[in-house]
Amino acid sequence: MRYYPIFADLAGQTVVVSGAGDTAACKLRLLLKSPARILVYGADPIDEIVQWHSEGQIDLVPRRLLKDDQVECMLFYAANEDEAENLRVLDFAKSFGVLVNMVDVPEKSQFITPAIVDRGPVTVAIGTEGTAPVLARRIKAAVEKMLPAALGQIALISGQFRHHVARLSDGKARRAFWETIFPQHDPFRHAHRDPAGFPEVLNSALNGAGDRQEEGCVMFVGAGPGDPELLVYRARREIDRADVVLHDRLVPKPILELARREARIINVGKSARGGDWQQDAINRLMVDCAGTGLRVVRLKSGDPVLFGRLDEETDALEANGIRYRVIPGITSASAAAATAGRSLTRRHRNSSLRLATGHDLNGFTELDWKEMAKPNAVTAVYMGRNSTKFIRGRMLMHGADAAMPVTVVANASRPDEAITVTTIGALPDALQGCVADLPVILLLGLSAGETRSEEIPILAVEQV
């Protein structure tokens, strides 16, 4: 993020615009919505700018800006129709010690003006760091359709009511009150109704809120395979509501950023190499946080009910009388099969599917290798990257054809997902240098489709 978004208070401040043509007028139409004093320099001003001056909305100096003017301002716009003139005024405007903008030339600017959706006092600013202004306008149009016209009035009434809500005991109770007023599933519902009745809604909700204390709880949330767009709706809502988020090592940053900025984000990840959080410590942390009335999200990669030690954690909560709920997620095997363009089950091929792990607490896991080795059997192996030699040996030992297809999907559903297509016989060698230290799913008995999206690279292929 090169351009850090802020909202500047222009009350009592001066904004200088160098230029009095059409380019300057475009900027002035937006600036006129602010309480700033606007000072415009420009020879041959267009009629619209002259009219604004005559109405007292701007101050106009009908000549070009000179270095000797030494104007004092907060923001400076170079909006002349001539590039050389813009460069000239920018050169000495910077010496004024103010932020400068050369209209439509972000590389020469210290700040840029975003596309704005105005539902005052609700303001939505949209920026693309100057890279795609047309895209910014398209986003603005979409947001304008989404936000009701009366939203600003609802926001003003809410602001006037805040001192009443302040009587609630703490920040958590106050946040809970506003969450009932603006629920995540329909935050604009009051703006679609008659705003005149909104104060009565607020009073009624406040009288019902009292000072009741919310009981702490733990929500086990499936983060899915990594793509935020694959989160279930309930998962997004719980992440947004959390006071504390305890997440696995494989949960990516875009999903963690869905949490509130006030929430505590704690990485409690474990890896096969050890040296990370112990399970007992995670259990104690969940109990301690929820025991003090906090809403905890235990964010697990994939689906919490698959290879996620869910029972160990729920046992600890039950032993301490802590409420909990499980929100499922898309498991990595499903995401990997989708990436490969293949179904995990198919009529006349396999009527069952095995979900297995490549290792457990005691090392490499022992599975029903005989059934897995049968023709047309399909098995999805989690956490199997470091056990490919073991898996190949057991499969061949129990009768698997060395040519049995295997599809390995790394980082399924993520921007850098990739496929390795190989066979049981060539499995360990095919992955050398191809997958690195990425989470993978091994799909034994399944060959990737040939017409998948070209955006997904095939890292290695061994003919079946």
Solvent accessible surface area in square Angstrom, and as a share of the most:
residue,aa,sasa,rsa
1,M,170,0.76
2,R,172,0.63
3,Y,38,0.15
4,Y,159,0.61
5,P,92,0.58
6,I,121,0.61
7,F,146,0.61
8,A,54,0.42
9,D,106,0.55
10,L,20,0.10
11,A,57,0.44
12,G,81,0.78
13,Q,67,0.30
14,T,20,0.12
15,V,0,0.00
16,V,0,0.00
17,V,0,0.00
18,S,1,0.01
19,G,2,0.02
20,A,6,0.05
21,G,11,0.11
22,D,98,0.51
23,T,39,0.23
24,A,0,0.00
25,A,0,0.00
26,C,80,0.48
27,K,40,0.17
28,L,0,0.00
29,R,117,0.43
30,L,56,0.28
31,L,14,0.07
32,L,43,0.22
33,K,140,0.59
34,S,34,0.22
35,P,95,0.60
36,A,12,0.10
37,R,123,0.45
38,I,3,0.01
39,L,15,0.08
40,V,0,0.00
41,Y,14,0.05
42,G,5,0.05
43,A,62,0.48
44,D,134,0.69
45,P,31,0.20
46,I,50,0.25
47,D,124,0.64
48,E,63,0.28
49,I,0,0.00
50,V,64,0.37
51,Q,96,0.43
52,W,28,0.10
53,H,79,0.35
54,S,81,0.52
55,E,95,0.43
56,G,64,0.62
57,Q,83,0.37
58,I,5,0.03
59,D,56,0.29
60,L,24,0.12
61,V,38,0.22
62,P,90,0.57
63,R,95,0.35
64,R,128,0.47
65,L,1,0.00
66,L,73,0.36
67,K,117,0.50
68,D,129,0.67
69,D,38,0.20
70,Q,111,0.49
71,V,17,0.10
72,E,157,0.71
73,C,19,0.11
74,M,62,0.28
75,L,22,0.11
76,F,0,0.00
77,Y,8,0.03
78,A,0,0.00
79,A,0,0.00
80,N,24,0.13
81,E,119,0.54
82,D,76,0.39
83,E,116,0.52
84,A,70,0.54
85,E,26,0.12
86,N,10,0.05
87,L,72,0.36
88,R,71,0.26
89,V,0,0.00
90,L,6,0.03
91,D,113,0.59
92,F,14,0.06
93,A,0,0.00
94,K,100,0.42
95,S,79,0.51
96,F,35,0.15
97,G,70,0.67
98,V,22,0.13
99,L,82,0.41
100,V,0,0.00
101,N,7,0.03
102,M,3,0.01
103,V,16,0.09
104,D,130,0.67
105,V,37,0.21
106,P,32,0.20
107,E,121,0.54
108,K,96,0.40
109,S,12,0.08
110,Q,94,0.42
111,F,30,0.13
112,I,44,0.22
113,T,37,0.22
114,P,45,0.28
115,A,23,0.18
116,I,40,0.21
117,V,0,0.00
118,D,60,0.31
119,R,50,0.18
120,G,44,0.42
121,P,78,0.49
122,V,42,0.24
123,T,53,0.31
124,V,45,0.26
125,A,43,0.34
126,I,17,0.08
127,G,53,0.51
128,T,29,0.17
129,E,62,0.28
130,G,34,0.32
131,T,111,0.64
132,A,32,0.25
133,P,78,0.49
134,V,74,0.42
135,L,97,0.48
136,A,8,0.06
137,R,127,0.46
138,R,155,0.57
139,I,69,0.35
140,K,61,0.26
141,A,45,0.35
142,A,62,0.48
143,V,23,0.13
144,E,64,0.29
145,K,180,0.76
146,M,111,0.49
147,L,11,0.06
148,P,15,0.10
149,A,96,0.75
150,A,26,0.20
151,L,16,0.08
152,G,4,0.04
153,Q,95,0.42
154,I,2,0.01
155,A,26,0.20
156,L,94,0.47
157,I,27,0.14
158,S,12,0.08
159,G,42,0.40
160,Q,128,0.57
161,F,14,0.06
162,R,162,0.59
163,H,126,0.56
164,H,77,0.34
165,V,2,0.01
166,A,59,0.46
167,R,151,0.55
168,L,8,0.04
169,S,63,0.41
170,D,58,0.30
171,G,38,0.37
172,K,48,0.20
173,A,20,0.15
174,R,81,0.30
175,R,66,0.24
176,A,36,0.28
177,F,7,0.03
178,W,54,0.19
179,E,59,0.27
180,T,76,0.44
181,I,4,0.02
182,F,63,0.26
183,P,17,0.10
184,Q,74,0.33
185,H,115,0.51
186,D,52,0.27
187,P,45,0.29
188,F,48,0.20
189,R,69,0.25
190,H,13,0.06
191,A,7,0.05
192,H,128,0.57
193,R,147,0.54
194,D,101,0.52
195,P,20,0.13
196,A,79,0.61
197,G,35,0.34
198,F,4,0.02
199,P,53,0.33
200,E,131,0.59
201,V,56,0.32
202,L,0,0.00
203,N,75,0.38
204,S,73,0.47
205,A,31,0.24
206,L,5,0.02
207,N,112,0.57
208,G,52,0.50
209,A,15,0.12
210,G,38,0.37
211,D,83,0.43
212,R,170,0.62
213,Q,129,0.57
214,E,71,0.32
215,E,100,0.45
216,G,5,0.05
217,C,1,0.01
218,V,0,0.00
219,M,12,0.05
220,F,0,0.00
221,V,0,0.00
222,G,1,0.01
223,A,1,0.01
224,G,3,0.02
225,P,8,0.05
226,G,4,0.04
227,D,36,0.19
228,P,31,0.20
229,E,146,0.66
230,L,63,0.32
231,L,15,0.08
232,V,55,0.32
233,Y,119,0.45
234,R,62,0.23
235,A,0,0.00
236,R,81,0.30
237,R,65,0.24
238,E,0,0.00
239,I,0,0.00
240,D,49,0.25
241,R,77,0.28
242,A,0,0.00
243,D,16,0.09
244,V,1,0.00
245,V,1,0.00
246,L,0,0.00
247,H,13,0.06
248,D,31,0.16
249,R,113,0.41
250,L,56,0.28
251,V,8,0.05
252,P,25,0.16
253,K,140,0.59
254,P,72,0.45
255,I,0,0.00
256,L,31,0.15
257,E,116,0.52
258,L,54,0.27
259,A,14,0.11
260,R,39,0.14
261,R,238,0.87
262,E,133,0.60
263,A,11,0.08
264,R,125,0.46
265,I,73,0.37
266,I,32,0.16
267,N,80,0.41
268,V,0,0.00
269,G,7,0.07
270,K,64,0.27
271,S,25,0.16
272,A,72,0.56
273,R,177,0.64
274,G,40,0.39
275,G,83,0.80
276,D,60,0.31
277,W,87,0.30
278,Q,120,0.53
279,Q,18,0.08
280,D,93,0.48
281,A,25,0.20
282,I,0,0.00
283,N,19,0.10
284,R,147,0.54
285,L,32,0.16
286,M,0,0.00
287,V,26,0.15
288,D,90,0.46
289,C,8,0.05
290,A,3,0.02
291,G,54,0.52
292,T,106,0.61
293,G,16,0.15
294,L,49,0.24
295,R,21,0.08
296,V,0,0.00
297,V,0,0.00
298,R,2,0.01
299,L,0,0.00
300,K,5,0.02
301,S,32,0.21
302,G,5,0.05
303,D,19,0.10
304,P,0,0.00
305,V,88,0.51
306,L,51,0.26
307,F,83,0.35
308,G,18,0.18
309,R,86,0.31
310,L,25,0.12
311,D,102,0.53
312,E,77,0.35
313,E,0,0.00
314,T,11,0.07
315,D,85,0.44
316,A,19,0.15
317,L,0,0.00
318,E,104,0.47
319,A,89,0.69
320,N,82,0.42
321,G,60,0.58
322,I,23,0.12
323,R,115,0.42
324,Y,75,0.28
325,R,138,0.50
326,V,44,0.25
327,I,7,0.04
328,P,77,0.48
329,G,12,0.11
330,I,62,0.31
331,T,20,0.12
332,S,24,0.15
333,A,1,0.00
334,S,49,0.32
335,A,6,0.05
336,A,0,0.00
337,A,6,0.05
338,A,78,0.61
339,T,11,0.07
340,A,0,0.00
341,G,43,0.42
342,R,97,0.35
343,S,63,0.41
344,L,27,0.14
345,T,66,0.38
346,R,154,0.56
347,R,199,0.73
348,H,178,0.80
349,R,52,0.19
350,N,13,0.07
351,S,122,0.79
352,S,71,0.46
353,L,57,0.28
354,R,75,0.27
355,L,66,0.33
356,A,7,0.06
357,T,19,0.11
358,G,2,0.02
359,H,49,0.22
360,D,66,0.34
361,L,140,0.70
362,N,147,0.75
363,G,34,0.32
364,F,106,0.44
365,T,13,0.07
366,E,112,0.50
367,L,48,0.24
368,D,75,0.39
369,W,10,0.03
370,K,134,0.57
371,E,56,0.25
372,M,3,0.01
373,A,5,0.04
374,K,92,0.39
375,P,117,0.74
376,N,87,0.45
377,A,16,0.12
378,V,2,0.01
379,T,2,0.01
380,A,0,0.00
381,V,1,0.00
382,Y,20,0.08
383,M,90,0.40
384,G,0,0.00
385,R,68,0.25
386,N,93,0.48
387,S,2,0.01
388,T,11,0.07
389,K,134,0.57
390,F,35,0.14
391,I,3,0.02
392,R,65,0.24
393,G,31,0.30
394,R,67,0.24
395,M,0,0.00
396,L,72,0.36
397,M,133,0.59
398,H,75,0.33
399,G,61,0.59
400,A,9,0.07
401,D,96,0.50
402,A,53,0.41
403,A,45,0.35
404,M,16,0.07
405,P,34,0.21
406,V,0,0.00
407,T,0,0.00
408,V,2,0.01
409,V,1,0.00
410,A,2,0.02
411,N,10,0.05
412,A,9,0.07
413,S,24,0.16
414,R,39,0.14
415,P,145,0.91
416,D,85,0.44
417,E,25,0.11
418,A,6,0.05
419,I,0,0.00
420,T,1,0.01
421,V,17,0.09
422,T,0,0.00
423,T,10,0.06
424,I,0,0.00
425,G,26,0.25
426,A,23,0.18
427,L,0,0.00
428,P,3,0.02
429,D,102,0.53
430,A,9,0.07
431,L,17,0.08
432,Q,128,0.57
433,G,84,0.81
434,C,36,0.22
435,V,4,0.02
436,A,78,0.61
437,D,84,0.44
438,L,56,0.28
439,P,45,0.28
440,V,10,0.06
441,I,8,0.04
442,L,0,0.00
443,L,0,0.00
444,L,2,0.01
445,G,12,0.12
446,L,2,0.01
447,S,44,0.28
448,A,10,0.07
449,G,5,0.04
450,E,167,0.75
451,T,135,0.79
452,R,42,0.15
453,S,61,0.39
454,E,176,0.79
455,E,155,0.70
456,I,27,0.14
457,P,65,0.41
458,I,78,0.39
459,L,75,0.37
460,A,23,0.18
461,V,79,0.45
462,E,75,0.33
463,Q,162,0.72
464,V,96,0.55
